[in-house]
């Protein structure tokens, strides 16, 4: 995992990727929360199935 920083809640942020609407997109992941967020269409979308 590549750590890129911490979120406002103190959770570690790492580089991830996840599928959204048929595309594999880069994501910011919070492994300790079991979620990653992809940016698409002007917003962030939570994904629980991510790498």
PDB file with SEQRES, HELIX, SHEET and CRYST1 records, atoms N, CA, C and O in Angstrom:
SEQRES   1 A   51  UNK UNK UNK UNK UNK UNK UNK UNK UNK UNK UNK UNK UNK          
SEQRES   2 A   51  UNK UNK UNK UNK UNK UNK UNK UNK UNK UNK UNK UNK UNK          
SEQRES   3 A   51  UNK UNK UNK UNK UNK UNK UNK UNK UNK UNK UNK UNK UNK          
SEQRES   4 A   51  UNK UNK UNK UNK UNK UNK UNK UNK UNK UNK UNK UNK              
HELIX    1 AA1 UNK A   31  UNK A   33  5                                   3    
SHEET    1 AA1 5 UNK A   3  UNK A   6  0                                        
SHEET    2 AA1 5 UNK A  12  UNK A  20 -1                                        
SHEET    3 AA1 5 UNK A  23  UNK A  30 -1                                        
SHEET    4 AA1 5 UNK A  35  UNK A  40 -1                                        
SHEET    5 AA1 5 UNK A  43  UNK A  47 -1                                        
CRYST1    1.000    1.000    1.000  90.00  90.00  90.00 P 1           1          
ATOM      1  N   UNK A   1       0.840  -1.188   0.000  1.00  0.00           N  
ATOM      2  CA  UNK A   1       0.000   0.000   0.000  1.00  0.00           C  
ATOM      3  C   UNK A   1       0.880   1.244   0.000  1.00  0.00           C  
ATOM      4  O   UNK A   1       1.919   1.301   0.657  1.00  0.00           O  
ATOM      5  N   UNK A   2       0.437   2.216  -0.744  1.00  0.00           N  
ATOM      6  CA  UNK A   2       1.131   3.498  -0.779  1.00  0.00           C  
ATOM      7  C   UNK A   2       0.310   4.496   0.030  1.00  0.00           C  
ATOM      8  O   UNK A   2      -0.778   4.900  -0.383  1.00  0.00           O  
ATOM      9  N   UNK A   3       0.841   4.888   1.184  1.00  0.00           N  
ATOM     10  CA  UNK A   3       0.161   5.855   2.045  1.00  0.00           C  
ATOM     11  C   UNK A   3       0.344   7.250   1.468  1.00  0.00           C  
ATOM     12  O   UNK A   3       1.457   7.647   1.124  1.00  0.00           O  
ATOM     13  N   UNK A   4      -0.754   7.992   1.363  1.00  0.00           N  
ATOM     14  CA  UNK A   4      -0.696   9.339   0.789  1.00  0.00           C  
ATOM     15  C   UNK A   4      -1.072  10.430   1.789  1.00  0.00           C  
ATOM     16  O   UNK A   4      -0.988  11.614   1.463  1.00  0.00           O  
ATOM     17  N   UNK A   5      -1.479  10.057   2.984  1.00  0.00           N  
ATOM     18  CA  UNK A   5      -1.818  11.057   3.983  1.00  0.00           C  
ATOM     19  C   UNK A   5      -2.883  10.574   4.941  1.00  0.00           C  
ATOM     20  O   UNK A   5      -3.120   9.375   5.093  1.00  0.00           O  
ATOM     21  N   UNK A   6      -3.524  11.547   5.589  1.00  0.00           N  
ATOM     22  CA  UNK A   6      -4.594  11.261   6.540  1.00  0.00           C  
ATOM     23  C   UNK A   6      -5.795  12.134   6.210  1.00  0.00           C  
ATOM     24  O   UNK A   6      -5.650  13.273   5.768  1.00  0.00           O  
ATOM     25  N   UNK A   7      -6.977  11.584   6.431  1.00  0.00           N  
ATOM     26  CA  UNK A   7      -8.216  12.319   6.214  1.00  0.00           C  
ATOM     27  C   UNK A   7      -8.504  13.174   7.445  1.00  0.00           C  
ATOM     28  O   UNK A   7      -7.808  13.063   8.454  1.00  0.00           O  
ATOM     29  N   UNK A   8      -9.516  14.019   7.369  1.00  0.00           N  
ATOM     30  CA  UNK A   8      -9.859  14.895   8.493  1.00  0.00           C  
ATOM     31  C   UNK A   8     -10.206  14.126   9.759  1.00  0.00           C  
ATOM     32  O   UNK A   8     -10.027  14.636  10.865  1.00  0.00           O  
ATOM     33  N   UNK A   9     -10.709  12.886   9.602  1.00  0.00           N  
ATOM     34  CA  UNK A   9     -11.041  12.075  10.780  1.00  0.00           C  
ATOM     35  C   UNK A   9      -9.831  11.307  11.316  1.00  0.00           C  
ATOM     36  O   UNK A   9      -9.963  10.522  12.255  1.00  0.00           O  
ATOM     37  N   UNK A  10      -8.649  11.529  10.721  1.00  0.00           N  
ATOM     38  CA  UNK A  10      -7.425  10.875  11.176  1.00  0.00           C  
ATOM     39  C   UNK A  10      -7.147   9.536  10.521  1.00  0.00           C  
ATOM     40  O   UNK A  10      -6.106   8.934  10.785  1.00  0.00           O  
ATOM     41  N   UNK A  11      -8.048   9.049   9.673  1.00  0.00           N  
ATOM     42  CA  UNK A  11      -7.866   7.761   9.005  1.00  0.00           C  
ATOM     43  C   UNK A  11      -6.756   7.858   7.962  1.00  0.00           C  
ATOM     44  O   UNK A  11      -6.613   8.875   7.284  1.00  0.00           O  
ATOM     45  N   UNK A  12      -5.972   6.786   7.844  1.00  0.00           N  
ATOM     46  CA  UNK A  12      -4.919   6.713   6.843  1.00  0.00           C  
ATOM     47  C   UNK A  12      -5.534   6.630   5.450  1.00  0.00           C  
ATOM     48  O   UNK A  12      -6.480   5.873   5.231  1.00  0.00           O  
ATOM     49  N   UNK A  13      -4.998   7.407   4.510  1.00  0.00           N  
ATOM     50  CA  UNK A  13      -5.428   7.361   3.114  1.00  0.00           C  
ATOM     51  C   UNK A  13      -4.352   6.686   2.288  1.00  0.00           C  
ATOM     52  O   UNK A  13      -3.169   6.995   2.432  1.00  0.00           O  
ATOM     53  N   UNK A  14      -4.754   5.767   1.425  1.00  0.00           N  
ATOM     54  CA  UNK A  14      -3.825   5.078   0.535  1.00  0.00           C  
ATOM     55  C   UNK A  14      -4.364   5.141  -0.890  1.00  0.00           C  
ATOM     56  O   UNK A  14      -5.545   5.415  -1.107  1.00  0.00           O  
ATOM     57  N   UNK A  15      -3.488   4.886  -1.854  1.00  0.00           N  
ATOM     58  CA  UNK A  15      -3.891   4.824  -3.258  1.00  0.00           C  
ATOM     59  C   UNK A  15      -4.647   3.527  -3.488  1.00  0.00           C  
ATOM     60  O   UNK A  15      -4.214   2.462  -3.048  1.00  0.00           O  
ATOM     61  N   UNK A  16      -5.769   3.615  -4.173  1.00  0.00           N  
ATOM     62  CA  UNK A  16      -6.547   2.427  -4.499  1.00  0.00           C  
ATOM     63  C   UNK A  16      -7.167   2.566  -5.873  1.00  0.00           C  
ATOM     64  O   UNK A  16      -6.904   3.522  -6.602  1.00  0.00           O  
ATOM     65  N   UNK A  17      -7.996   1.593  -6.210  1.00  0.00           N  
ATOM     66  CA  UNK A  17      -8.773   1.671  -7.445  1.00  0.00           C  
ATOM     67  C   UNK A  17     -10.035   0.854  -7.270  1.00  0.00           C  
ATOM     68  O   UNK A  17     -10.075  -0.103  -6.497  1.00  0.00           O  
ATOM     69  N   UNK A  18     -11.069   1.250  -8.002  1.00  0.00           N  
ATOM     70  CA  UNK A  18     -12.360   0.572  -7.892  1.00  0.00           C  
ATOM     71  C   UNK A  18     -13.142   0.757  -9.189  1.00  0.00           C  
ATOM     72  O   UNK A  18     -12.896   1.695  -9.947  1.00  0.00           O  
ATOM     73  N   UNK A  19     -14.074  -0.138  -9.429  1.00  0.00           N  
ATOM     74  CA  UNK A  19     -14.931  -0.047 -10.611  1.00  0.00           C  
ATOM     75  C   UNK A  19     -16.119   0.872 -10.331  1.00  0.00           C  
ATOM     76  O   UNK A  19     -16.705   0.850  -9.249  1.00  0.00           O  
ATOM     77  N   UNK A  20     -16.456   1.678 -11.338  1.00  0.00           N  
ATOM     78  CA  UNK A  20     -17.636   2.541 -11.263  1.00  0.00           C  
ATOM     79  C   UNK A  20     -18.183   2.703 -12.672  1.00  0.00           C  
ATOM     80  O   UNK A  20     -17.482   3.185 -13.561  1.00  0.00           O  
ATOM     81  N   UNK A  21     -19.413   2.309 -12.874  1.00  0.00           N  
ATOM     82  CA  UNK A  21     -20.100   2.414 -14.165  1.00  0.00           C  
ATOM     83  C   UNK A  21     -19.269   1.818 -15.303  1.00  0.00           C  
ATOM     84  O   UNK A  21     -19.165   2.403 -16.381  1.00  0.00           O  
ATOM     85  N   UNK A  22     -18.680   0.649 -15.047  1.00  0.00           N  
ATOM     86  CA  UNK A  22     -17.936  -0.075 -16.071  1.00  0.00           C  
ATOM     87  C   UNK A  22     -16.490   0.341 -16.255  1.00  0.00           C  
ATOM     88  O   UNK A  22     -15.783  -0.258 -17.064  1.00  0.00           O  
ATOM     89  N   UNK A  23     -16.033   1.341 -15.534  1.00  0.00           N  
ATOM     90  CA  UNK A  23     -14.648   1.800 -15.629  1.00  0.00           C  
ATOM     91  C   UNK A  23     -13.892   1.463 -14.349  1.00  0.00           C  
ATOM     92  O   UNK A  23     -14.474   1.446 -13.264  1.00  0.00           O  
ATOM     93  N   UNK A  24     -12.596   1.196 -14.477  1.00  0.00           N  
ATOM     94  CA  UNK A  24     -11.716   1.007 -13.330  1.00  0.00           C  
ATOM     95  C   UNK A  24     -11.021   2.337 -13.089  1.00  0.00           C  
ATOM     96  O   UNK A  24     -10.224   2.783 -13.914  1.00  0.00           O  
ATOM     97  N   UNK A  25     -11.321   2.977 -11.957  1.00  0.00           N  
ATOM     98  CA  UNK A  25     -10.856   4.332 -11.681  1.00  0.00           C  
ATOM     99  C   UNK A  25      -9.928   4.375 -10.475  1.00  0.00           C  
ATOM    100  O   UNK A  25     -10.051   3.553  -9.567  1.00  0.00           O  
ATOM    101  N   UNK A  26      -8.991   5.340 -10.459  1.00  0.00           N  
ATOM    102  CA  UNK A  26      -8.174   5.532  -9.265  1.00  0.00           C  
ATOM    103  C   UNK A  26      -9.065   6.000  -8.115  1.00  0.00           C  
ATOM    104  O   UNK A  26     -10.109   6.617  -8.326  1.00  0.00           O  
ATOM    105  N   UNK A  27      -8.630   5.692  -6.903  1.00  0.00           N  
ATOM    106  CA  UNK A  27      -9.445   6.027  -5.732  1.00  0.00           C  
ATOM    107  C   UNK A  27      -8.563   6.385  -4.552  1.00  0.00           C  
ATOM    108  O   UNK A  27      -7.401   5.984  -4.482  1.00  0.00           O  
ATOM    109  N   UNK A  28      -9.129   7.142  -3.630  1.00  0.00           N  
ATOM    110  CA  UNK A  28      -8.494   7.293  -2.321  1.00  0.00           C  
ATOM    111  C   UNK A  28      -9.180   6.276  -1.417  1.00  0.00           C  
ATOM    112  O   UNK A  28     -10.406   6.242  -1.313  1.00  0.00           O  
ATOM    113  N   UNK A  29      -8.375   5.459  -0.773  1.00  0.00           N  
ATOM    114  CA  UNK A  29      -8.925   4.368   0.027  1.00  0.00           C  
ATOM    115  C   UNK A  29      -8.630   4.580   1.504  1.00  0.00           C  
ATOM    116  O   UNK A  29      -7.572   5.083   1.883  1.00  0.00           O  
ATOM    117  N   UNK A  30      -9.603   4.181   2.330  1.00  0.00           N  
ATOM    118  CA  UNK A  30      -9.461   4.174   3.785  1.00  0.00           C  
ATOM    119  C   UNK A  30      -9.569   2.715   4.229  1.00  0.00           C  
ATOM    120  O   UNK A  30     -10.654   2.263   4.598  1.00  0.00           O  
ATOM    121  N   UNK A  31      -8.460   1.975   4.199  1.00  0.00           N  
ATOM    122  CA  UNK A  31      -8.531   0.542   4.493  1.00  0.00           C  
ATOM    123  C   UNK A  31      -9.105   0.231   5.876  1.00  0.00           C  
ATOM    124  O   UNK A  31      -9.799  -0.772   6.043  1.00  0.00           O  
ATOM    125  N   UNK A  32      -8.825   1.070   6.855  1.00  0.00           N  
ATOM    126  CA  UNK A  32      -9.335   0.795   8.207  1.00  0.00           C  
ATOM    127  C   UNK A  32     -10.850   0.972   8.297  1.00  0.00           C  
ATOM    128  O   UNK A  32     -11.473   0.509   9.252  1.00  0.00           O  
ATOM    129  N   UNK A  33     -11.439   1.636   7.315  1.00  0.00           N  
ATOM    130  CA  UNK A  33     -12.897   1.797   7.251  1.00  0.00           C  
ATOM    131  C   UNK A  33     -13.527   0.882   6.210  1.00  0.00           C  
ATOM    132  O   UNK A  33     -14.751   0.785   6.124  1.00  0.00           O  
ATOM    133  N   UNK A  34     -12.681   0.199   5.406  1.00  0.00           N  
ATOM    134  CA  UNK A  34     -13.190  -0.722   4.394  1.00  0.00           C  
ATOM    135  C   UNK A  34     -13.889  -0.039   3.236  1.00  0.00           C  
ATOM    136  O   UNK A  34     -14.845  -0.576   2.678  1.00  0.00           O  
ATOM    137  N   UNK A  35     -13.410   1.157   2.869  1.00  0.00           N  
ATOM    138  CA  UNK A  35     -14.064   1.910   1.795  1.00  0.00           C  
ATOM    139  C   UNK A  35     -13.018   2.658   0.967  1.00  0.00           C  
ATOM    140  O   UNK A  35     -11.962   3.049   1.463  1.00  0.00           O  
ATOM    141  N   UNK A  36     -13.351   2.840  -0.303  1.00  0.00           N  
ATOM    142  CA  UNK A  36     -12.554   3.689  -1.192  1.00  0.00           C  
ATOM    143  C   UNK A  36     -13.517   4.637  -1.888  1.00  0.00           C  
ATOM    144  O   UNK A  36     -14.698   4.332  -2.051  1.00  0.00           O  
ATOM    145  N   UNK A  37     -13.003   5.782  -2.294  1.00  0.00           N  
ATOM    146  CA  UNK A  37     -13.831   6.790  -2.946  1.00  0.00           C  
ATOM    147  C   UNK A  37     -13.268   7.095  -4.326  1.00  0.00           C  
ATOM    148  O   UNK A  37     -12.091   7.425  -4.465  1.00  0.00           O  
ATOM    149  N   UNK A  38     -14.112   6.982  -5.343  1.00  0.00           N  
ATOM    150  CA  UNK A  38     -13.731   7.359  -6.702  1.00  0.00           C  
ATOM    151  C   UNK A  38     -14.432   8.663  -7.053  1.00  0.00           C  
ATOM    152  O   UNK A  38     -15.565   8.906  -6.638  1.00  0.00           O  
ATOM    153  N   UNK A  39     -13.744   9.495  -7.820  1.00  0.00           N  
ATOM    154  CA  UNK A  39     -14.331  10.744  -8.296  1.00  0.00           C  
ATOM    155  C   UNK A  39     -14.935  10.500  -9.671  1.00  0.00           C  
ATOM    156  O   UNK A  39     -14.284   9.954 -10.561  1.00  0.00           O  
ATOM    157  N   UNK A  40     -16.193  10.912  -9.834  1.00  0.00           N  
ATOM    158  CA  UNK A  40     -16.861  10.734 -11.127  1.00  0.00           C  
ATOM    159  C   UNK A  40     -18.055  11.674 -11.190  1.00  0.00           C  
ATOM    160  O   UNK A  40     -18.843  11.752 -10.247  1.00  0.00           O  
ATOM    161  N   UNK A  41     -18.185  12.378 -12.288  1.00  0.00           N  
ATOM    162  CA  UNK A  41     -19.340  13.254 -12.493  1.00  0.00           C  
ATOM    163  C   UNK A  41     -19.448  14.372 -11.477  1.00  0.00           C  
ATOM    164  O   UNK A  41     -20.554  14.788 -11.133  1.00  0.00           O  
ATOM    165  N   UNK A  42     -18.329  14.862 -10.994  1.00  0.00           N  
ATOM    166  CA  UNK A  42     -18.334  15.972 -10.051  1.00  0.00           C  
ATOM    167  C   UNK A  42     -18.559  15.592  -8.601  1.00  0.00           C  
ATOM    168  O   UNK A  42     -18.742  16.469  -7.757  1.00  0.00           O  
ATOM    169  N   UNK A  43     -18.548  14.295  -8.289  1.00  0.00           N  
ATOM    170  CA  UNK A  43     -18.743  13.868  -6.904  1.00  0.00           C  
ATOM    171  C   UNK A  43     -17.890  12.669  -6.553  1.00  0.00           C  
ATOM    172  O   UNK A  43     -17.223  12.091  -7.412  1.00  0.00           O  
ATOM    173  N   UNK A  44     -17.916  12.303  -5.289  1.00  0.00           N  
ATOM    174  CA  UNK A  44     -17.210  11.116  -4.805  1.00  0.00           C  
ATOM    175  C   UNK A  44     -18.224  10.004  -4.587  1.00  0.00           C  
ATOM    176  O   UNK A  44     -19.331  10.241  -4.103  1.00  0.00           O  
ATOM    177  N   UNK A  45     -17.831   8.789  -4.952  1.00  0.00           N  
ATOM    178  CA  UNK A  45     -18.705   7.633  -4.822  1.00  0.00           C  
ATOM    179  C   UNK A  45     -18.003   6.586  -3.972  1.00  0.00           C  
ATOM    180  O   UNK A  45     -16.902   6.151  -4.309  1.00  0.00           O  
ATOM    181  N   UNK A  46     -18.627   6.178  -2.877  1.00  0.00           N  
ATOM    182  CA  UNK A  46     -18.055   5.182  -1.970  1.00  0.00           C  
ATOM    183  C   UNK A  46     -18.136   3.797  -2.596  1.00  0.00           C  
ATOM    184  O   UNK A  46     -19.160   3.414  -3.162  1.00  0.00           O  
ATOM    185  N   UNK A  47     -17.040   3.054  -2.485  1.00  0.00           N  
ATOM    186  CA  UNK A  47     -16.963   1.692  -3.008  1.00  0.00           C  
ATOM    187  C   UNK A  47     -16.396   0.785  -1.920  1.00  0.00           C  
ATOM    188  O   UNK A  47     -15.348   1.068  -1.339  1.00  0.00           O  
ATOM    189  N   UNK A  48     -17.109  -0.309  -1.656  1.00  0.00           N  
ATOM    190  CA  UNK A  48     -16.639  -1.245  -0.635  1.00  0.00           C  
ATOM    191  C   UNK A  48     -15.884  -2.417  -1.244  1.00  0.00           C  
ATOM    192  O   UNK A  48     -15.251  -3.191  -0.525  1.00  0.00           O  
ATOM    193  N   UNK A  49     -15.947  -2.553  -2.568  1.00  0.00           N  
ATOM    194  CA  UNK A  49     -15.182  -3.562  -3.292  1.00  0.00           C  
ATOM    195  C   UNK A  49     -14.094  -2.815  -4.056  1.00  0.00           C  
ATOM    196  O   UNK A  49     -14.362  -2.223  -5.101  1.00  0.00           O  
ATOM    197  N   UNK A  50     -12.874  -2.841  -3.542  1.00  0.00           N  
ATOM    198  CA  UNK A  50     -11.783  -2.066  -4.138  1.00  0.00           C  
ATOM    199  C   UNK A  50     -10.462  -2.792  -3.955  1.00  0.00           C  
ATOM    200  O   UNK A  50     -10.350  -3.726  -3.161  1.00  0.00           O  
ATOM    201  N   UNK A  51      -9.471  -2.345  -4.700  1.00  0.00           N  
ATOM    202  CA  UNK A  51      -8.103  -2.868  -4.585  1.00  0.00           C  
ATOM    203  C   UNK A  51      -7.223  -1.771  -4.038  1.00  0.00           C  
ATOM    204  O   UNK A  51      -6.023  -1.976  -3.854  1.00  0.00           O  
TER     205      UNK A  51                                                      
END                                                                             
